Amino acid sequence: MEIMEYRVRSKRSDEWVEKYKGAAITPEMLNIKLGPMPTRVLKPNGKPLCVYLPGVLKAVSDLTYPGFSGIRMTTNNRGYAAGGERVLKPGRKRSAAPPIMSSILGSFDRVGSQQYCRLTAFTAQQVEKWTELLPYFEEVARQFEAHVPERYAAQMVATENTHPDWVIEGTPFTTITVNNTYPTGIHTDRGDLDEGFSTLGVIRRGDIEGGWLTFPQYGVYADMQDGDLILMDAHDWHGNTTIYCGACGEELRKPNHTCEEGEKEALFYGRPYVSPERVSVVSYFRTNLVECGSLAEEQAERARIQEERAARNLGLVDEDAVASAAVMGIDITEEETE
């Protein structure tokens, strides 16, 4: 495959990012459009920013689209990526970002109150549906190895040092994020391997405008179409622009949009109306999963934590004794107390 390559000369300052992080990306921030041919972009220091590969996932995208489209969990905990201001709701201690349709699959490490490694709910409970998606991740891995081999090799070293319970077999990935039809504010990804690379594939249906994947600090963007893949340094600031229905122009923040103009057009051409939908599939390696035990060991730790929490709620744990023991480096929370 012939790939065009160029190096960006400069980037906007960190002060510029501080001003705009979390904000919506606008066209005037952008001036370098990638495509239509495969393109590799280097940063001013010569390190790779991204590799854009149009259409390389088209066949496997068609195969797995029903599975990815059906994953529609919502969250209000995506920070700057949600593309809006966080709001503190009455009676809540933590602020929340605008709700978006974003789901995490695969494995996740110890975070917050969940101090145990775990498979996400979809992967653990929907095993058949998860298995049907594996060809997509395997093809992404092949493209990753072919086009950014040095980053692929570094990521494979991390997977070899990680318990196989947490690795997607045949790939250098542990974790997947599936986003459905919403713009993201300017953000960087956290928790993934510094020396590795992230990947983002797009599956599109219906009449869509916008949704450009961008690196606004460099002015670089790609209008990613169905089956496109970009290999990228997700530690650089990125996001995607507002998504619109191509028929009526309405801004989209979720799938299942219908409009009179789109239905009329479909009727005129004698074809069924297809609701506009842009699914992005992000594959990466969660750095801290290297430190996890096996699935069985982490499940045992989860049970221990839950039992301790239940005991605390019932007043069965002597908090003063626990605190005193902790100072001496002793954990007595598993012992029975009277």
C-alpha positions in Angstrom: 0.0 0.0 0.0 1.4 3.4 -1.0 1.2 5.9 1.8 1.8 9.7 1.5 3.9 11.1 4.4 4.5 14.6 5.7 5.6 16.3 8.9 3.6 19.2 10.4 5.8 22.2 11.0 4.4 23.6 14.2 1.6 23.3 16.7 -0.6 25.7 18.7 0.6 26.5 22.2 -0.3 24.7 25.4 -1.9 28.0 26.5 -4.2 27.7 23.5 -5.2 24.2 24.6 -5.9 25.4 28.1 -8.3 27.9 26.7 -10.2 25.5 24.4 -9.9 22.0 26.1 -13.4 20.5 26.4 -14.7 23.0 23.8 -16.4 22.1 20.6 -14.0 22.0 17.6 -14.8 24.4 14.8 -13.7 24.4 11.2 -11.6 27.5 11.5 -9.3 25.6 13.9 -8.4 23.2 11.0 -6.5 23.6 7.8 -4.9 20.2 6.8 -7.4 17.6 5.5 -6.2 14.0 5.3 -7.1 11.7 2.4 -8.2 10.6 0.0 -5.2 8.4 -0.1 -3.5 6.7 2.9 -1.5 9.3 4.9 1.1 9.2 7.6 1.5 12.4 9.7 4.6 13.1 11.8 4.9 15.7 14.5 7.5 18.5 14.4 9.9 16.2 16.4 9.5 13.4 13.9 7.4 11.1 16.1 4.2 9.7 14.6 0.9 11.6 15.2 -1.4 9.4 13.1 -1.7 7.1 10.1 -5.0 7.5 8.2 -6.1 4.4 6.3 -9.3 4.9 4.3 -11.6 1.9 3.7 -9.3 -0.8 5.1 -12.0 -2.0 7.6 -14.9 -1.9 5.2 -15.5 -5.7 4.9 -15.2 -6.4 8.6 -17.2 -3.2 9.5 -20.1 -4.5 7.5 -19.8 -7.9 9.2 -19.8 -6.5 12.8 -21.9 -3.3 12.4 -25.1 -4.9 13.9 -23.1 -5.9 17.0 -21.5 -2.5 17.5 -24.7 -0.6 16.8 -26.5 -2.6 19.4 -24.1 -1.4 22.2 -25.8 1.7 23.4 -25.0 2.3 27.1 -24.9 5.9 28.2 -22.6 7.7 30.6 -22.1 11.2 32.1 -18.5 10.5 33.2 -16.4 11.2 30.0 -15.1 14.6 31.1 -13.8 16.8 28.3 -14.6 14.2 25.7 -18.4 14.7 26.3 -18.1 18.1 24.7 -19.9 20.2 27.3 -19.6 21.8 30.7 -19.8 19.6 33.8 -22.9 20.4 36.0 -23.3 19.8 39.7 -26.8 18.4 40.1 -28.8 19.0 43.4 -27.9 16.5 46.1 -24.8 15.2 44.3 -21.2 15.6 45.5 -19.7 15.2 42.0 -20.4 17.1 38.9 -21.4 15.3 35.7 -20.7 15.8 32.0 -23.5 15.8 29.5 -24.8 12.2 28.9 -23.4 10.5 25.8 -23.7 7.1 24.2 -20.3 5.6 25.1 -19.6 2.1 26.2 -16.4 0.4 27.5 -15.7 -3.3 26.5 -13.0 -5.7 27.4 -10.9 -5.2 30.6 -10.5 -2.4 33.1 -8.0 -1.8 35.9 -8.4 -0.6 39.5 -10.1 2.8 39.5 -11.8 4.7 42.3 -13.8 2.6 44.7 -13.4 -0.4 42.4 -10.0 -1.5 43.6 -9.9 -4.7 41.6 -9.4 -5.5 37.9 -12.4 -6.7 36.0 -14.0 -7.5 32.7 -16.6 -5.0 31.8 -20.3 -6.0 32.0 -20.8 -6.5 28.3 -17.7 -8.7 27.9 -18.4 -10.8 31.0 -22.2 -11.2 30.4 -22.6 -11.1 26.6 -20.0 -13.6 25.7 -21.6 -14.6 22.4 -22.0 -11.0 21.2 -18.5 -10.2 22.3 -17.1 -13.1 20.4 -18.8 -11.9 17.2 -16.9 -8.6 17.4 -13.4 -10.2 17.7 -12.7 -10.3 13.9 -12.9 -6.4 13.9 -10.2 -6.1 16.6 -8.0 -8.7 14.9 -8.1 -6.8 11.6 -7.3 -3.6 13.4 -4.3 -5.3 15.0 -3.1 -6.5 11.6 -3.2 -2.9 10.2 -1.5 -1.6 13.4 1.4 -4.0 13.0 1.8 -3.3 9.3 1.8 0.5 9.5 3.2 1.4 13.0 5.4 -1.6 13.7 7.6 0.0 16.4 4.6 1.1 18.4 2.9 -2.3 17.8 6.0 -4.1 19.1 6.1 -2.0 22.3 2.5 -2.7 23.0 3.0 -6.4 22.4 5.7 -6.4 25.1 3.1 -5.0 27.5 0.6 -7.6 26.6 3.2 -10.4 27.1 3.7 -9.0 30.6 0.0 -9.0 31.4 -2.1 -11.9 32.5 -3.9 -13.3 29.4 -7.3 -13.0 31.1 -7.1 -9.2 30.4 -5.8 -9.3 26.8 -8.0 -9.6 23.7 -6.5 -12.7 22.2 -4.5 -12.2 19.0 -4.2 -8.4 19.5 -2.2 -5.9 21.5 -5.4 -4.5 23.0 -7.1 -4.9 26.4 -9.9 -2.4 26.2 -12.4 -1.0 23.6 -14.5 2.2 23.7 -17.6 2.3 21.5 -19.0 5.8 20.8 -22.2 6.3 19.0 -23.1 9.5 17.1 -22.0 12.4 19.3 -19.3 15.1 19.0 -16.4 15.2 21.4 -14.7 18.2 22.9 -10.9 18.7 22.7 -9.4 16.1 25.0 -6.6 13.6 25.5 -7.0 9.9 26.5 -5.7 8.8 29.9 -4.7 5.4 31.2 -3.5 3.9 27.9 0.1 2.9 27.2 2.5 5.8 26.6 4.8 3.9 24.2 1.9 2.3 22.4 -0.8 3.7 20.0 -4.5 3.9 20.0 -6.7 3.1 17.0 -10.0 4.5 15.9 -12.3 2.9 13.3 -15.5 4.4 12.0 -18.7 2.7 10.9 -21.3 5.0 9.3 -24.8 4.5 8.1 -27.3 7.0 6.6 -26.9 10.6 5.6 -24.3 12.3 7.8 -22.3 15.5 7.6 -19.5 16.5 10.0 -18.0 14.3 12.7 -14.5 15.0 11.4 -11.8 13.4 13.6 -9.3 16.2 14.4 -6.0 17.1 16.0 -6.7 20.8 16.5 -3.3 21.7 18.0 -1.8 20.8 14.6 -4.9 21.8 12.5 -5.1 18.3 11.1 -8.4 16.5 10.4 -10.0 13.5 8.6 -13.6 13.2 7.4 -13.7 9.5 8.2 -16.1 7.5 6.1 -17.5 4.0 6.6 -14.7 1.4 7.1 -11.9 4.0 7.7 -9.2 3.5 10.3 -6.8 5.9 11.9 -3.9 4.8 14.1 -3.1 7.7 16.5 -1.3 9.1 19.4 -4.2 9.6 21.7 -2.0 11.6 24.2 -2.2 14.5 21.7 -5.3 16.7 21.9 -8.1 15.4 19.6 -11.8 15.3 19.2 -14.5 15.2 16.5 -16.6 18.0 15.2 -20.4 18.4 15.4 -22.4 15.7 13.6 -25.4 16.7 11.4 -28.2 14.9 9.6 -27.3 15.4 5.9 -31.0 15.6 5.0 -32.4 18.2 7.4 -29.3 19.7 9.0 -30.2 18.9 12.6 -27.4 18.4 15.0 -27.1 14.8 16.2 -26.0 13.6 19.7 -27.4 10.1 19.5 -28.7 7.6 16.8 -32.3 6.8 15.8 -32.9 10.3 14.3 -35.7 10.5 11.8 -36.7 13.5 9.6 -39.3 14.2 7.0 -36.7 15.3 4.5 -34.8 12.1 4.8 -37.9 10.0 4.5 -39.1 11.9 1.5 -35.8 11.5 -0.3 -35.7 7.7 0.5 -39.3 7.4 -0.9 -38.3 9.3 -4.0 -35.4 7.0 -4.8 -37.4 3.9 -3.8 -35.2 2.8 -1.0 -35.7 2.4 2.8 -34.9 5.3 5.1 -31.7 4.7 7.0 -31.2 6.7 10.3 -27.9 8.5 10.4 -25.4 6.8 12.7 -21.6 7.2 13.3 -20.1 4.5 15.4 -16.4 5.0 16.4 -14.5 2.0 17.8 -11.4 2.9 19.8 -9.0 0.0 20.7 -6.1 0.5 23.2 -4.0 -1.0 26.0 -4.8 0.0 29.6 -1.4 0.5 31.2 -2.2 -0.6 34.8 -3.6 -4.0 33.7 0.0 -5.2 33.7 -0.3 -5.1 37.5 -3.4 -7.3 37.8 -3.6 -10.8 38.9 -5.6 -13.5 37.2 -9.4 -13.1 36.7 -10.0 -15.5 39.5 -7.6 -13.6 41.9 -9.2 -10.3 41.1 -12.7 -11.7 41.6 -11.7 -13.0 45.0 -10.4 -9.5 45.8 -13.7 -8.0 44.6 -15.6 -10.3 46.9 -13.4 -9.4 49.9 -13.9 -5.7 49.3 -17.7 -6.1 49.0 -17.8 -8.1 52.2 -15.8 -5.5 54.0 -18.0 -2.7 52.7 -21.2 -4.6 53.8 -19.7 -5.2 57.2 -18.9 -1.5 57.6 -22.4 -0.6 56.6 -23.8 -2.9 59.3 -21.4 -1.5 61.9 -19.6 -4.8 62.3 -16.1 -3.4 61.8 -14.2 -1.5 64.6 -13.1 1.5 62.6 -10.6 2.6 65.3 -8.9 -0.8 65.3 -8.8 -0.8 61.5 -7.2 2.7 61.5 -4.6 1.7 64.1 -3.7 -1.5 62.4 -3.3 0.3 59.0 -0.7 2.7 60.6 1.3 -0.4 61.4 0.8 -1.9 57.9 -1.6 -4.6 59.1 -5.0 -5.3 57.4 -7.4 -6.7 59.9 -10.6 -6.1 57.9 -10.9 -9.7 57.0 -10.9 -10.9 60.6 -14.1 -11.1 62.6 -14.6 -8.4 65.2 -17.1 -8.3 68.0 
